Amino acid sequence: MAGGFDRVAAAGYRSLAMVDVVPPSVAGSGEAPPLSVLRAQERRRRRWLTDRARAVRLPLALAVAAGFAAGLLAVAQAWVLARLIADAVAGDAVDRLLPAAGLAVLVFAARAGLTVAAEVLATTAASRVKRALRAELVAALGRLGPSWLKTRRSGAVAATVIEQVETLDGFVARYLPVQALAAAVPVALLVPAFMVDAGAGWILLAAGALVPVAMALVGMRTAVAARRQMTGLQRMSGVFLDRLQGLTTLKLFGAAERELDRIREVADGYRGATMAVLRLAFLSSTVLELLAVGSLALVAGRVASSALGGGGVSLQAALFLLILVPEMFQPLRRLGQHYHDRAAALGATEGMLEILDAVAALPADGAAWRLAEAPAIAFDRVGLAYPGGRRPALDGASFRVAAGETVALVGESGAGKSSILAILLGSERPTSGTVTVDGRLLDGPALRASIAWAGQNPRIVAGTLADNLRLGHPDAPDDAVRAAAETCRVGDFADRLPQGLATVVGEGGRGLSGGEARRVALARALLRDAPLVLLDEPTANLDGDSEAAVLDAIDRIRAGRTVLIATHSEAVIRRADRVLRVESGRVLALPEGAAVD
């Protein structure tokens, strides 16, 4: 149980280092689903976990075989030890005891080797399952895209992919092998027990039959407590990240202490859920210990009464039975210890299935295709509604963009400019209408390979400046990287750095100003050499000098490409070939020379 406590406690501590909002399914406070629905959900979770384990049947089967062989060696071990003790009690000389002692050492070594082999095989199987599941979840999140992720707390998603996937380690590596051994090993050990003394065999059989009943009674409560614990972990991660991200604002408004109390309240809730799981885990272990100790006492009483009554049970046979009883209950005891691993895995599947169900509901992506030159774009009565939105982001938007044209999309924040870019990127799908590119229907992210993108908050990854420029073109030669940097005036500040473009910058652009990060993003878009360029507020919140540098970079990118720019900047608008106003999800063409308010 110490190991179980350490795992649960470690999960709580690790969650404090994560970044996180509770999914709607967790945060909801509506009525509880009917019992039939809960049972159906429970069955589905069990089937899903079983399907995951089927992918590693071979190493799991080998682990169970090694564990079963180690269990059978318990018979030989008990018999050798009983023989050794009986001979020692009878007064045999030490030299006559040495062969039995040597055999006992060999049996111990063989059991230890088989046990280690079983652990290695089970751990390998669990690692394969976790690796495959994490890859599937990350791929699913990539398909779901920003529109789905922004409705979830990032910490809850991170807790699902990191912490909750980790619960499958206990389920696959410990619970599944022990479950098989708990059924096979005690039955195998009952055979020699019946052969030595039928009465002792019946006692052990009755005690063993009570174990599943006790486990079922405890298990129902354990599953509920484990789900509550996982929900608490998601809530705590989400609240912690929200407060961490808004720490500056909280300090400025003097609300830090109040929010600290909120974090303490959520942490106390998680502590309560964790202790509930631990109480049930201790309860299951206590029940098993009582059955094991009671069985040992009854067998000892049976053997003693038989010996006193002249029943003919030898000392060696009596010792053999007494040594065999703990060995018979050892797999059952381990099952009780790891039963909460199963409950934890069942509780953790809710978050994983939420992601996988969401991606399964998406329509299939169209075949990817590449543009050979600057494309023409047409939106025809396009509508886009976000789940839970008060109004559509786009409402019958229609417009045309000519090949090689630079178009500025203007309008108030929330009018739908970024939604137009998101549809072209494939991170959003229209709920009505059609989008065609060069006369071909756009279907999901089919065009991403032909798009260069730079957002208003460019993503700078930890690495060199050159690495960041190569994000969209990893194999770009050094000359092309340097040319893109010079064209977008990245060299203006890179040349002042200790190692130029080889200078390492921090995650999120630490060490770069906002204008410098924008120029890096534009140079990255230029190096990608894509025929379609999408820019979202490329000059927002920049000073005059930085804006001028970014505008020069945009001018150099425009040549030979179709460019759409969502902007509020008058300077950007003046450089566009045409301006489209977006109002309440509709697109209006502005007359040439009209003022842009």
C-alpha positions in Angstrom: 0.0 0.0 0.0 3.0 2.4 0.5 3.6 2.2 -3.3 -0.1 3.1 -4.0 0.1 6.0 -1.6 3.2 7.3 -3.3 1.7 7.1 -6.7 -1.4 9.0 -5.7 0.5 11.6 -3.9 3.0 12.0 -6.7 0.1 12.6 -9.1 -1.2 15.4 -6.9 2.3 17.1 -6.7 2.9 16.7 -10.5 -0.4 18.3 -11.3 0.8 21.6 -9.6 3.5 21.9 -12.3 1.1 21.7 -15.2 -0.6 24.3 -17.1 -5.0 24.3 -17.2 -10.2 24.6 -17.5 -12.5 21.8 -16.7 -14.1 20.3 -19.8 -17.9 21.0 -20.0 -18.5 17.3 -19.2 -16.6 17.8 -15.9 -17.8 21.3 -15.1 -21.4 20.6 -15.7 -23.7 20.6 -12.7 -26.9 19.2 -14.2 -28.8 16.2 -13.0 -26.9 12.9 -12.8 -27.5 10.5 -15.7 -29.8 7.5 -15.1 -28.3 4.3 -13.7 -28.7 2.5 -17.0 -26.6 5.2 -18.7 -23.9 5.0 -16.1 -23.7 1.3 -16.4 -23.5 1.5 -20.2 -20.7 4.1 -19.9 -18.9 1.8 -17.4 -19.1 -1.2 -19.9 -17.8 1.0 -22.7 -14.8 2.1 -20.6 -14.0 -1.5 -19.7 -14.3 -2.6 -23.4 -12.1 0.3 -24.5 -9.4 -0.5 -21.9 -9.5 -4.2 -22.9 -9.1 -3.3 -26.6 -6.0 -1.3 -25.7 -4.6 -4.3 -23.9 -5.2 -6.5 -26.9 -2.5 -4.7 -28.8 0.1 -6.1 -26.4 -1.2 -9.6 -25.9 2.1 -11.3 -26.6 4.2 -9.6 -23.9 1.3 -9.7 -21.5 0.8 -13.5 -22.1 4.6 -14.0 -21.6 4.4 -12.0 -18.4 1.5 -14.1 -17.1 3.3 -17.3 -18.1 6.5 -16.2 -16.2 4.4 -15.3 -13.2 2.5 -18.6 -13.3 5.8 -20.5 -13.5 7.0 -18.6 -10.5 3.8 -19.4 -8.7 4.2 -23.1 -9.4 7.7 -23.0 -8.0 6.1 -22.0 -4.7 5.1 -25.6 -4.3 8.7 -26.8 -4.7 9.9 -24.0 -2.4 7.4 -24.9 0.3 8.2 -28.6 0.1 12.0 -28.0 0.2 11.7 -25.6 3.1 9.3 -27.9 5.0 11.8 -30.8 4.4 14.7 -28.7 5.6 12.9 -27.5 8.8 11.6 -31.0 9.6 15.1 -32.5 9.2 16.6 -29.8 11.3 14.0 -30.4 14.1 14.8 -34.1 13.8 18.4 -33.4 14.6 20.1 -34.1 11.3 23.7 -33.0 10.9 24.5 -29.9 9.0 26.2 -31.7 6.2 23.0 -33.7 5.6 21.0 -30.4 5.4 23.3 -28.8 2.8 21.7 -30.5 -0.3 18.2 -29.3 0.7 19.5 -25.9 1.5 21.3 -25.6 -1.8 18.1 -26.7 -3.6 16.1 -24.1 -1.7 18.6 -21.4 -2.9 18.2 -22.5 -6.5 14.4 -22.4 -6.2 14.5 -18.9 -4.6 16.8 -17.7 -7.5 14.6 -19.3 -10.2 11.5 -17.6 -8.7 13.2 -14.3 -8.4 14.4 -14.5 -12.1 10.9 -15.4 -13.3 9.4 -12.6 -11.2 11.8 -10.0 -12.7 11.1 -11.3 -16.2 7.4 -11.0 -15.7 7.8 -7.4 -14.4 10.0 -6.4 -17.4 7.5 -7.9 -19.9 4.5 -6.2 -18.3 6.3 -2.9 -18.1 7.3 -3.1 -21.7 3.7 -3.8 -22.7 2.4 -0.9 -20.7 5.0 1.5 -22.2 3.8 0.4 -25.7 0.2 1.0 -24.9 0.9 4.5 -23.4 3.1 5.5 -26.3 0.5 4.5 -28.8 -2.3 6.2 -26.9 -0.4 9.4 -26.5 0.4 9.5 -30.2 -3.3 8.9 -31.0 -4.5 11.7 -28.6 -2.0 14.2 -29.9 -3.0 13.4 -33.5 -6.7 13.8 -32.5 -6.0 17.2 -30.8 -4.2 18.2 -34.0 -7.3 17.3 -36.1 -9.7 19.0 -33.6 -7.7 22.2 -33.8 -8.0 25.5 -32.0 -11.8 25.7 -32.2 -12.2 22.7 -30.0 -9.3 23.4 -27.7 -10.4 26.9 -26.9 -13.6 25.5 -25.4 -11.4 23.4 -23.0 -9.0 24.3 -20.3 -5.5 23.6 -21.5 -4.6 22.1 -18.1 -7.4 19.6 -18.3 -6.2 18.5 -21.8 -2.6 18.3 -20.6 -3.8 16.3 -17.5 -5.5 13.9 -19.9 -2.6 13.4 -22.2 0.0 13.2 -19.4 -1.4 12.2 -16.1 -4.5 10.2 -17.1 -2.7 8.2 -19.8 -0.1 7.3 -17.1 -2.8 5.5 -15.2 -2.8 2.8 -17.9 0.7 1.8 -16.6 -0.8 0.4 -13.4 -3.7 -1.2 -15.3 -1.6 -2.9 -18.0 1.6 -3.6 -16.2 0.2 -4.6 -12.8 -3.6 -5.2 -12.7 -4.0 -7.3 -15.8 -1.2 -9.8 -15.1 -2.2 -10.1 -11.5 -5.8 -10.6 -12.4 -4.9 -13.6 -14.5 -2.5 -15.0 -11.9 -5.1 -14.5 -9.1 -7.3 -16.9 -10.9 -4.7 -19.4 -12.0 -2.1 -19.7 -9.2 -4.4 -20.3 -6.2 -6.3 -23.0 -8.1 -2.9 -24.6 -9.0 -1.8 -24.5 -5.4 -5.1 -26.0 -4.2 -4.2 -29.3 -5.9 -1.2 -30.2 -3.6 -3.1 -28.8 -0.6 -5.9 -31.3 -1.2 -3.4 -34.1 -1.9 -1.7 -33.5 1.5 -4.9 -32.8 3.5 -8.4 -32.6 2.1 -9.8 -30.7 5.1 -7.1 -28.0 4.7 -7.9 -27.8 1.0 -11.6 -27.2 1.6 -10.7 -24.4 4.1 -8.5 -22.7 1.5 -11.1 -23.2 -1.3 -13.8 -21.5 0.8 -11.6 -18.6 1.8 -10.5 -18.1 -1.8 -14.2 -18.1 -3.0 -14.9 -15.2 -0.6 -12.2 -13.0 -2.2 -14.2 -12.1 -5.4 -17.2 -11.2 -3.4 -15.3 -8.9 -1.1 -13.5 -7.3 -4.1 -16.8 -6.7 -5.9 -18.3 -4.9 -2.9 -15.2 -2.7 -2.5 -14.7 -2.3 -6.2 -18.0 -0.5 -6.9 -17.2 2.2 -4.4 -13.6 2.4 -5.6 -14.6 3.1 -9.2 -16.8 6.0 -8.1 -14.1 7.4 -5.8 -11.5 7.1 -8.6 -13.6 9.1 -11.1 -14.2 11.8 -8.5 -10.4 11.9 -8.0 -9.7 12.3 -11.7 -12.3 15.1 -11.9 -10.7 16.8 -8.9 -7.3 16.6 -10.7 -8.6 18.2 -13.8 -10.3 21.0 -11.8 -7.2 21.7 -9.8 -5.0 21.8 -12.9 -7.4 24.1 -14.6 -7.8 26.5 -11.7 -4.0 26.6 -11.1 -3.2 27.5 -14.7 -5.9 30.1 -14.9 -4.6 31.9 -11.8 -1.0 31.5 -12.9 -1.7 33.0 -16.3 -3.6 35.9 -14.8 -1.2 36.4 -11.9 -0.2 40.0 -13.0 -3.8 41.1 -13.3 -4.7 39.5 -9.9 -1.8 41.3 -8.3 -2.7 44.7 -9.8 -6.3 44.4 -8.7 -5.4 43.1 -5.2 -7.2 39.8 -5.8 -4.2 37.4 -5.3 -5.1 36.5 -1.7 -8.7 35.7 -2.6 -7.7 33.5 -5.5 -5.1 31.8 -3.3 -8.0 30.8 -1.1 -9.8 29.4 -4.2 -6.8 27.3 -5.1 -6.6 26.0 -1.5 -10.3 25.1 -1.7 -9.8 23.1 -5.0 -6.7 21.4 -3.6 -8.6 20.4 -0.5 -11.3 18.9 -2.7 -8.6 16.9 -4.6 -7.1 15.8 -1.3 -10.5 14.6 -0.1 -11.0 12.6 -3.3 -7.5 11.1 -3.0 -8.0 10.1 0.6 -11.3 8.4 -0.4 -9.5 6.3 -2.9 -6.8 5.4 -0.3 -9.4 4.5 2.3 -11.0 2.0 -0.1 -7.6 0.7 -1.1 -6.7 0.1 2.6 -10.2 -1.5 3.1 -9.7 -4.0 0.3 -6.2 -4.9 1.6 -7.6 -5.3 5.1 -10.3 -7.7 3.9 -7.8 -9.8 2.1 -5.4 -9.8 5.1 -8.2 -11.0 7.3 -9.1 -13.8 4.9 -5.4 -14.8 4.6 -4.8 -14.7 8.4 -8.1 -16.5 9.1 -7.3 -19.2 6.6 -3.8 -19.7 8.1 -5.3 -20.0 11.6 -7.9 -22.5 10.5 -5.3 -24.6 8.6 -3.0 -24.5 11.6 -5.8 -25.6 13.9 -6.8 -28.3 11.5 -3.2 -29.6 11.3 -2.7 -29.4 15.1 -5.9 -31.2 15.8 -5.0 -33.9 13.3 -1.6 -34.4 14.8 -2.9 -34.5 18.4 -5.6 -36.9 17.3 -3.2 -39.2 15.6 -4.5 -38.4 12.2 -1.1 -39.1 10.6 -0.2 -35.7 9.2 3.6 -35.6 9.4 5.6 -32.5 10.5 6.9 -32.0 7.0 3.3 -32.1 5.5 2.1 -29.7 8.2 4.9 -27.3 7.6 4.3 -27.6 3.8 0.6 -26.6 4.3 1.5 -23.6 6.5 4.1 -22.3 4.1 1.8 -22.8 1.2 -1.1 -20.8 2.6 0.6 -17.3 2.3 1.8 -18.3 -1.2 -1.8 -19.1 -2.2 -3.1 -15.7 -1.0 -0.1 -13.7 -2.4 -1.7 -13.3 -5.9 -5.0 -12.4 -4.3 -3.3 -9.9 -2.0 -1.6 -8.3 -5.0 -4.9 -8.2 -6.8 -6.4 -6.2 -3.9 -3.4 -3.9 -3.9 -3.7 -3.2 -7.6 -7.5 -3.2 -7.9 -7.4 0.6 -7.5 -5.2 0.8 -10.5 -8.1 -0.6 -12.5 -10.5 1.9 -10.9 -8.1 4.7 -11.6 -7.8 3.7 -15.3 -11.5 3.5 -15.6 -11.9 6.9 -14.1 -9.2 8.4 -16.4 -10.8 7.1 -19.6 -13.5 9.7 -19.5 -11.2 12.5 -20.6 -9.5 10.4 -23.2 -12.7 9.2 -24.7 -14.0 12.8 -24.8 -11.1 13.7 -27.1 -11.4 10.5 -29.2 -15.2 10.8 -29.5 -14.9 14.4 -30.6 -12.4 13.6 -33.4 -14.5 10.6 -34.5 -17.5 12.9 -35.0 -15.5 15.1 -37.4 -16.1 14.6 -41.1 -13.3 12.9 -43.0 -10.6 15.3 -44.3 -10.4 15.8 -48.0 -7.3 14.7 -49.9 -4.4 17.1 -49.5 -3.4 19.0 -52.6 -0.8 21.6 -53.5 -1.1 24.9 -55.4 1.3 25.5 -58.2 0.8 29.3 -58.2 -1.1 32.2 -56.5 -4.7 31.0 -56.3 -8.1 32.7 -56.7 -10.4 32.3 -53.8 -14.2 32.4 -53.6 -16.5 32.4 -50.6 -20.1 31.6 -51.5 -22.7 32.3 -48.7 -20.4 30.8 -46.1 -21.8 30.4 -42.6 -19.8 29.4 -39.5 -21.3 28.9 -36.0 -19.2 28.1 -33.0 -20.7 25.8 -30.3 -22.4 27.9 -27.6 -21.9 31.1 -29.6 -24.5 33.9 -29.2 -24.4 34.5 -32.9 -22.8 33.0 -36.0 -19.2 34.0 -36.6 -19.9 34.2 -40.3 -23.4 34.6 -41.7 -23.7 34.2 -45.5 -20.2 35.7 -46.2 -19.5 36.0 -50.0 -16.6 37.5 -51.7 -13.9 36.9 -54.4 -10.1 37.3 -54.3 -8.2 37.3 -57.5 -5.0 35.4 -58.0 -2.0 37.4 -56.8 -4.2 40.0 -55.1 -3.5 41.4 -51.7 -6.7 41.9 -49.8 -7.2 43.6 -46.4 -10.0 42.3 -44.2 -11.2 45.1 -41.9 -13.8 45.4 -39.2 -14.4 45.4 -35.5 -12.9 42.7 -33.3 -15.2 39.6 -33.4 -16.7 40.6 -36.8 -15.4 37.4 -38.4 -12.0 38.3 -40.0 -10.1 35.6 -38.1 -12.8 33.1 -38.9 -12.3 33.6 -42.6 -8.6 32.9 -42.2 -9.4 29.9 -40.0 -11.6 28.3 -42.7 -8.8 28.7 -45.3 -6.3 27.2 -42.8 -8.7 24.2 -42.2 -8.9 24.7 -38.5 -12.6 25.5 -38.9 -15.2 24.1 -41.3 -18.1 26.1 -42.7 -21.5 25.1 -41.3 -23.0 26.3 -44.6 -22.0 27.5 -48.0 -18.8 26.6 -50.0 -15.3 27.8 -50.3 -13.4 27.2 -53.6 -9.7 27.8 -54.3 -8.9 27.9 -58.0 -12.3 26.5 -58.7 -11.7 23.5 -56.5 -13.9 22.9 -53.4 -11.9 23.4 -50.2 -12.4 20.5 -47.7 -10.9 20.9 -44.3 -7.1 21.3 -44.0 -6.4 20.1 -47.5 -4.5 23.3 -48.5 -2.2 23.6 -45.5 0.9 22.5 -47.4 0.3 25.5 -49.7 -0.3 28.2 -47.0 2.1 30.4 -45.2 0.7 31.8 -41.9 1.7 34.5 -39.5 -0.6 35.3 -36.5 -0.7 38.3 -34.3 0.9 36.2 -31.5 3.6 34.4 -33.5 4.8 31.1 -32.0 8.5 31.2 -31.3 9.9 27.8 -30.1 12.9 27.2 -28.0 15.9 27.0 -30.3 18.0 29.1 -32.7 16.5 31.9 -34.8 17.4 29.8 -37.9 15.4 26.9 -36.4 12.4 29.1 -36.0 12.7 30.3 -39.6 12.8 26.7 -40.8 9.6 25.6 -39.1 7.7 25.6 -42.3 10.6 24.4 -44.5 12.9 22.2 -42.4 15.3 21.4 -45.3 15.8 25.0 -46.4 19.5 25.7 -47.1 21.4 28.3 -45.1 21.5 30.8 -48.1 17.7 30.7 -48.3 17.4 31.2 -44.6 19.7 34.2 -44.7 17.9 35.7 -47.7 14.5 35.4 -46.0 16.0 37.0 -42.8 17.4 39.9 -44.8 14.2 40.4 -46.8 12.1 40.6 -43.7 14.7 42.6 -41.8 15.4 39.9 -39.2 19.1 40.5 -39.9 18.7 44.1 -38.5 18.6 42.6 -35.0 20.1 39.2 -35.5 23.4 40.6 -36.6 23.6 42.3 -33.2 23.2 39.0 -31.3 26.2 37.0 -30.1 25.8 34.3 -32.8 23.5 35.9 -35.3 20.9 33.5 -36.7 22.5 30.7 -34.6 21.5 32.5 -31.4 19.2 30.5 -29.1 16.0 32.2 -28.1 13.6 31.0 -25.3 10.3 29.4 -25.5 7.6 31.9 -26.5 10.2 34.3 -27.9 11.9 35.3 -24.7 14.7 37.6 -25.6 12.8 39.1 -28.6 10.6 42.1 -28.7 7.1 41.9 -30.2 8.2 43.5 -33.5 11.2 41.2 -33.7 9.0 38.2 -33.2 6.6 39.4 -35.9 9.5 39.8 -38.4 10.6 36.2 -37.6 7.1 35.0 -38.3 7.0 36.9 -41.6 10.5 35.6 -42.6 9.3 32.1 -41.8 6.3 32.6 -44.1 8.5 33.9 -46.9 10.9 31.0 -46.5 8.0 28.5 -46.8 7.5 30.0 -50.3 3.8 29.2 -50.3 1.5 30.7 -53.0 -1.2 31.7 -50.4 -0.2 33.9 -47.4 -2.6 34.5 -44.5 -1.7 37.2 -42.0 -3.6 38.1 -38.8 -3.0 41.5 -37.3 0.7 41.5 -38.3 1.3 45.1 -36.9 -0.9 45.1 -33.8 0.5 46.8 -30.8 3.8 47.7 -32.4 5.7 51.0 -32.2 6.4 53.1 -35.3 9.8 51.7 -36.1 8.7 48.1 -35.6 5.6 48.6 -37.7 7.6 50.1 -40.5 9.9 47.1 -40.5 7.0 44.7 -40.6 5.3 46.6 -43.4 8.5 46.4 -45.5 8.5 42.7 -44.9 4.9 42.4 -46.0 5.6 44.3 -49.2 8.4 41.9 -50.0 6.2 38.8 -49.3 3.4 40.0 -51.6 5.1 39.5 -54.9 3.6 36.6 -56.8 1.3 35.5 -54.0 -2.3 35.8 -53.0 -2.3 37.5 -49.6 -5.2 38.0 -47.1 -4.5 40.2 -44.1 -6.9 40.7 -41.2 -6.0 44.1 -39.8 -7.0 47.4 -38.1 -3.9 49.2 -39.3 -4.4 52.1 -41.7 -0.8 51.7 -42.9 -1.5 48.0 -43.9 -4.8 48.9 -45.5 -3.1 51.6 -47.7 -0.7 48.9 -49.1 -3.5 46.4 -50.0 -4.9 46.1 -53.5 -8.4 45.9 -52.2 -10.3 46.3 -48.9 -13.2 44.1 -47.6 -15.2 45.1 -44.6 -16.5 42.3 -42.3 -19.5 43.3 -40.3 -21.5 40.8 -38.1 -20.3 37.9 -40.2 -21.0 39.4 -43.6 -18.4 40.7 -46.1 -18.8 44.1 -47.8 -16.6 45.5 -50.5 -15.5 49.1 -49.9 -15.4 51.5 -52.8 -12.0 52.7 -53.8 -10.9 55.6 -51.7 -13.6 55.0 -49.0 -12.6 55.7 -45.4 -12.0 52.8 -43.2 -13.3 53.5 -39.7 
